Every structure is written in structure tokens, then in C-alpha cells.
Amino acid sequence: MRKRCLLIIDVQTALTSQYPVDENKMIEHIRKLIRVCHNQHLEIVYVRHHDEELILNSDGWQIDSRITPRQDDKIFEKEYNSAFKNTNLDAYLKSQGIQDLIIVGMQSEYCIDTSIKVAFELGYRVIVPKDATTTFDNDIISGKVLKQYLEEKIWKNRFAQVIEVDTLLMMIESKLDFKFSYGKTSFKDAALIRQAVFVEEQGFEKEFDKLDNTAYHLVIYKDEQPIAVGRMYFKDKTTMILGRIAAIKEYRGQKLGSKVVTALENKARELGCLETELSAQQQAQKFYEKLGYKPDGDMYYDEWCPHVTMKKIL
């Protein structure tokens, strides 16, 4: 299992008191991450900035009291945008065997952006939870749009894995990796599982279709081995169709199916959907009912297998 560290950058009183965009949401998400990381015995590191505005040892320089470090959490002091410049942070993380950095904090376009890119160049796999960084409105662009632009157009799939907070919490607690891709850009692992389960085990002949080209694909990994899969695509602007949910034989009975569904639902919410729909094999109907899905319409056959359409309001 890759070793992870939660890196909290510049969440200091002088900054949070100036009402940055969605500040309460950021703090709430960081608090959740802190709690889960402590429970799972993951390293938590704080980085604190000082300059002419954040004066060393002043009240404003202090870390926000809502996320006060524990005695065993490390704190590094910095004077530059990068959390790594002249701080010895990289040497410390490597001494602890850290491979993955979960980066949160302020400000999105300055210290967060710089630190993400430097961490990437240093060889860390960077994970950025959505809405766990923030910044301020300015004369040209709103802070909300700026943050969204950085998450979706700059960091995502270039320098970092950008992921919903609830899905990341599930990753940490389960000690698994969840990776989304769109279309067939990173389709190999998803295809391998679907071939093994739906074609070789269950005997479906038409497993792969043109919808794969415009679907979001999720693969769950354990120790870098792909073990479960699911996909989803838009039915309309507010409805996502889930499907191709499967786990390899050796890992069944470990609630991977429910993890796949939950992660897909989290992604669907992020994309603005209000409802999810799926075509359940009849033998899996009760499984989906436990996850909140309700049958909609009569039973029908997909190839040789009886199915039922099921829906859920998100």
C-alpha cells in the first residue's frame, strides 16, 4: 500500500478571517480528512507561511483554530509560495516513505498551485480533494471560477488526481485507490475486468459498445492491481446511467460493489446530476435496493439475462 500524507498549507487566521470563497466548506472538508487520517494513522503535515502580512508569531500567523494541529503533527514554516522551498519538507516526507500527497489549503492560485506542481516534479503522486482549497474574488475573476478552473483545467490529470472528498475518505478508510477516466484514454484496466467478469464468467457477447467512448470509467485498485470497475454516462443533463459494475472473483464479498456505486454517485452529483439509473441483473436487484434504488418498469432481457431498470434520487 502506498504511503499517504495529508499536507495542509497556509490555513491561517489572517487569511480565513477575510472570507475566502466557500471557506466553511473547505474547513469542513479538511476537518473530515484530518479525522479519517488520524484514525488510519496517516501522517498529517501543516505548512505555515510568514511574510510582511503574516507576521511571525502574530495572531494572524496562527493556524486556524478549527483545524488545530495535534502534538504529534508536524509543522513546517515557509517564506515562499512553494511548501518545499527552503523548508526541508521533501527530505522529511521521503524519510517517512511518503509517496502520495493529499494537498489542501490556501490560496489556490498561489501556494497551492505552486506546491502541487513542485510536488509532482519531485515524484509524488498528488491528490487534490475538490473544495478543500480556496482563494478570494479579485477584480478580474471570481474566486469560485478561478478555483474550478485550476481544479478542472490545470491540475486534473496533469499534475494531480482531483477527486470528490467523500470518495477520497472512502479510499483512505478502505486502503484502496479509486481512479476515474473519461472515454478510452485509460481504458485498459477497466476492459480487463469487464472481459473477465461479463464475457468469460457470465457469457455476455456484447460487453463493449460505443458508449464506452463517452462514459466515465472508475477502476478500484488494491496495491496497484485493478480489482473492481464501473462506468456511467449522461442520459440527459440531470440523469446519469450507471453500469458495468463488477469485481474480480478473488475480491468479492468485500463490499466493492457498493463502493463503486457510491463513488459513481459522488461523481454524478459533482457533475450536476439529480438522479441515477441503472439496468440491474435480476439476481442483483436486492443489492441495489439496499443502496436506495427502486425498480422502474417490468423485467426485460439483455441477451440471455433478465434485467430490471432501477432509479435513485441523489
C-alpha positions in Angstrom: 0.0 0.0 0.0 1.4 3.4 -1.0 2.0 5.7 2.0 -0.1 8.8 2.0 0.3 12.2 3.8 -2.2 15.0 4.3 -0.5 18.3 3.6 -2.4 21.3 4.9 -1.0 24.6 3.5 -1.5 28.1 4.9 -4.8 27.7 6.6 -4.0 30.7 8.9 -6.2 33.1 10.8 -5.3 36.2 8.9 -6.4 34.5 5.6 -9.5 32.6 6.8 -10.8 35.8 8.6 -11.0 37.6 5.2 -13.9 35.4 4.0 -12.4 33.5 1.1 -14.8 31.6 -1.2 -16.6 28.7 0.4 -14.3 28.9 3.4 -16.6 26.9 5.7 -16.9 24.1 3.2 -13.1 24.0 2.9 -12.7 23.8 6.7 -15.4 21.2 7.0 -13.7 19.0 4.3 -10.2 19.5 5.9 -11.7 18.5 9.3 -13.1 15.3 7.9 -9.8 14.5 6.3 -7.9 15.1 9.5 -10.2 12.9 11.5 -10.0 10.0 9.0 -6.2 10.4 8.5 -5.7 10.3 12.3 -7.9 7.2 12.6 -5.9 5.5 9.9 -2.6 6.6 11.3 -1.7 8.6 8.3 0.9 11.4 8.5 -0.5 14.9 8.8 1.8 17.9 8.0 1.0 21.6 8.3 2.8 24.3 6.4 2.6 27.8 7.7 3.6 31.0 5.8 5.2 34.1 7.2 5.9 37.5 5.5 5.2 41.2 6.0 1.4 40.4 6.1 1.6 37.2 8.0 4.0 38.3 10.7 5.8 35.6 12.6 4.2 34.8 15.9 1.3 37.2 15.4 -2.4 36.2 15.9 -3.0 36.2 12.2 0.0 33.9 11.6 -1.5 31.1 13.7 -3.2 28.1 12.2 -7.0 28.4 12.1 -8.3 27.1 15.5 -10.9 24.9 13.8 -8.1 22.6 12.5 -5.5 23.0 15.3 -2.6 20.5 14.9 -2.2 17.7 17.4 1.0 17.5 19.3 2.3 14.7 17.0 1.5 16.6 13.8 4.5 18.2 12.0 4.6 21.9 11.2 6.9 23.4 8.6 7.5 27.2 8.3 7.8 28.7 4.8 8.5 32.1 3.2 7.8 31.3 -0.4 4.9 30.1 -2.5 6.3 26.5 -2.6 5.8 24.5 0.5 9.1 22.8 -0.4 11.5 25.7 -0.9 13.9 26.1 2.0 11.7 24.0 4.3 13.3 20.5 4.4 9.8 19.2 3.7 10.8 16.9 0.8 13.6 15.3 2.9 11.2 14.7 5.8 8.5 13.1 3.6 11.0 10.9 1.9 12.4 9.8 5.2 8.9 8.7 6.2 8.4 6.8 2.9 5.6 9.1 1.7 4.6 8.5 -1.9 1.2 10.2 -2.2 0.4 13.8 -1.0 -3.2 14.9 -0.4 -2.9 18.7 -0.7 -5.4 21.1 0.8 -5.5 24.7 2.0 -4.9 28.3 0.6 -4.5 30.1 -1.7 -5.5 28.0 -4.7 -3.7 30.1 -7.4 -0.6 30.8 -5.3 0.9 28.5 -2.7 -1.4 25.6 -3.5 -0.8 25.7 -7.3 2.9 26.1 -6.8 3.2 23.3 -4.2 1.1 20.9 -6.4 3.4 21.4 -9.3 6.6 21.2 -7.3 5.4 18.0 -5.6 4.6 16.5 -8.9 8.1 17.3 -10.2 9.6 15.8 -7.1 7.9 12.5 -7.9 4.9 12.5 -5.5 1.5 11.3 -6.7 -0.6 14.3 -5.8 -4.3 14.1 -4.8 -6.4 17.2 -4.6 -9.8 16.9 -2.9 -12.5 19.1 -4.5 -13.5 22.1 -2.5 -10.7 21.6 0.0 -8.7 24.6 -1.3 -9.9 28.1 -1.6 -9.0 31.7 -2.6 -10.5 35.2 -2.9 -12.5 37.1 -5.5 -10.5 39.6 -7.5 -11.1 42.4 -9.9 -11.0 40.1 -12.9 -12.5 36.7 -11.9 -14.5 35.3 -9.0 -12.6 33.0 -6.6 -15.1 30.2 -7.3 -14.5 30.3 -11.0 -10.7 30.5 -10.5 -10.7 27.6 -8.1 -12.8 25.5 -10.5 -10.6 26.4 -13.4 -7.5 25.2 -11.5 -9.1 22.0 -10.4 -10.6 21.0 -13.8 -8.3 22.5 -16.4 -4.8 22.9 -14.8 -4.4 20.2 -12.0 -6.7 17.4 -13.1 -5.0 14.6 -15.0 -1.9 16.7 -15.4 -0.3 17.4 -12.0 -2.9 15.7 -9.7 -5.8 13.4 -9.2 -8.7 15.7 -8.4 -11.4 13.8 -6.6 -14.6 14.3 -4.5 -13.9 14.5 -0.8 -16.3 11.7 0.1 -14.7 9.4 -2.4 -11.3 10.2 -1.0 -12.4 9.5 2.5 -13.6 6.1 1.3 -10.3 5.5 -0.4 -8.4 6.3 2.8 -10.6 4.1 5.1 -10.6 1.2 2.7 -6.8 1.5 1.9 -7.7 1.4 -1.8 -7.2 3.6 -4.8 -10.1 5.0 -6.9 -9.3 6.3 -10.4 -11.7 7.9 -12.8 -11.1 8.4 -16.5 -13.2 9.6 -19.4 -13.7 7.8 -22.7 -11.0 5.4 -23.6 -8.0 7.4 -22.5 -7.2 5.0 -19.7 -9.5 2.1 -20.5 -7.2 -0.9 -20.4 -7.7 -1.9 -16.7 -11.5 -1.4 -16.9 -11.6 -3.5 -20.0 -9.6 -6.3 -18.5 -12.0 -6.7 -15.5 -15.1 -6.4 -17.7 -13.8 -9.0 -20.1 -13.0 -11.4 -17.2 -16.4 -11.0 -15.4 -19.0 -10.3 -18.1 -17.6 -12.2 -21.1 -15.6 -15.1 -19.7 -17.5 -15.8 -16.5 -21.1 -14.7 -17.4 -21.1 -15.3 -21.2 -22.2 -11.9 -22.5 -21.2 -11.4 -26.1 -21.9 -7.6 -26.5 -20.0 -6.3 -23.5 -18.2 -3.4 -25.2 -20.1 -0.7 -27.0 -19.8 2.8 -28.4 -21.0 4.3 -25.0 -17.5 3.5 -23.7 -16.2 6.4 -25.8 -18.3 9.0 -23.8 -18.5 7.3 -20.4 -16.8 8.0 -17.2 -14.9 4.9 -16.1 -14.0 4.1 -12.5 -11.4 1.4 -11.5 -10.6 0.5 -7.9 -7.1 -0.7 -7.2 -5.5 -2.6 -4.4 -1.7 -2.4 -4.3 -1.9 -1.2 -7.9 -3.9 -4.2 -9.0 -7.2 -3.4 -10.6 -10.0 -5.2 -8.7 -13.3 -3.5 -9.4 -14.9 -1.4 -12.1 -17.9 0.7 -13.0 -18.9 3.2 -15.7 -21.5 5.9 -16.1 -22.7 8.2 -18.9 -25.3 11.0 -19.2 -28.8 10.1 -20.1 -29.7 13.8 -20.0 -28.4 16.9 -18.2 -29.6 15.7 -14.8 -29.6 11.9 -15.1 -26.6 9.6 -15.1 -26.8 5.9 -16.1 -24.6 3.6 -14.1 -23.5 0.2 -15.3 -20.8 -2.4 -15.9 -20.3 -2.7 -12.1 -18.1 -5.7 -11.2 -15.3 -7.0 -9.0 -12.8 -9.7 -9.8 -13.6 -13.1 -8.3 -10.9 -13.1 -5.6 -12.2 -9.8 -4.0 -16.0 -10.5 -4.0 -17.7 -10.3 -0.6 -15.7 -7.2 0.4 -18.4 -4.6 -0.5 -16.5 -3.4 -3.5 -19.8 -3.2 -5.5 -21.3 -0.7 -3.0 -18.0 1.3 -3.1 -18.1 1.5 -6.9 -21.8 2.7 -6.8 -21.1 5.3 -4.1 -18.1 6.7 -5.9 -20.0 6.9 -9.2 -22.9 8.7 -7.4 -20.5 11.1 -5.8 -19.1 11.9 -9.3 -22.6 12.2 -10.7 -23.5 14.8 -8.0 -20.4 16.8 -8.8 -21.4 16.8 -12.5 -24.8 18.3 -11.6 -27.0 15.2 -11.7 -30.1 14.8 -9.6 -30.8 11.2 -10.4 -29.0 7.9 -11.3 -30.4 5.0 -13.2 -29.1 1.5 -13.9 -30.0 -1.8 -15.5 -29.7 -4.4 -12.8 -29.4 -8.1 -13.4 -32.4 -9.6 -11.7 -30.2 -11.6 -9.3 -28.6 -8.3 -8.1 -31.9 -6.4 -7.6 -31.9 -6.7 -3.8 -28.3 -5.5 -3.7 -29.2 -2.3 -5.4 -32.4 -1.9 -3.3 -30.2 -1.8 -0.2 -28.3 1.1 -1.8 -31.5 3.1 -2.3 -32.5 2.1 -5.8 -36.2 1.3 -6.8 -37.4 -0.8 -9.7 -39.0 1.2 -12.6 -40.9 -0.9 -15.1 -41.1 -4.6 -16.0 -38.4 -7.2 -16.2 -36.7 -7.5 -19.7 -33.8 -9.5 -21.2 -30.4 -8.2 -22.1 -29.0 -11.1 -24.3 -29.9 -14.2 -22.2 -30.1 -12.4 -18.8 -33.2 -11.0 -17.1 -32.8 -7.3 -16.1 -34.8 -4.6 -14.4 -34.4 -0.8 -14.7 -33.8 0.9 -11.3 -33.6 4.5 -10.3 -32.4 6.6 -7.4 -32.8 10.3 -6.5 -29.5 11.7 -5.4 
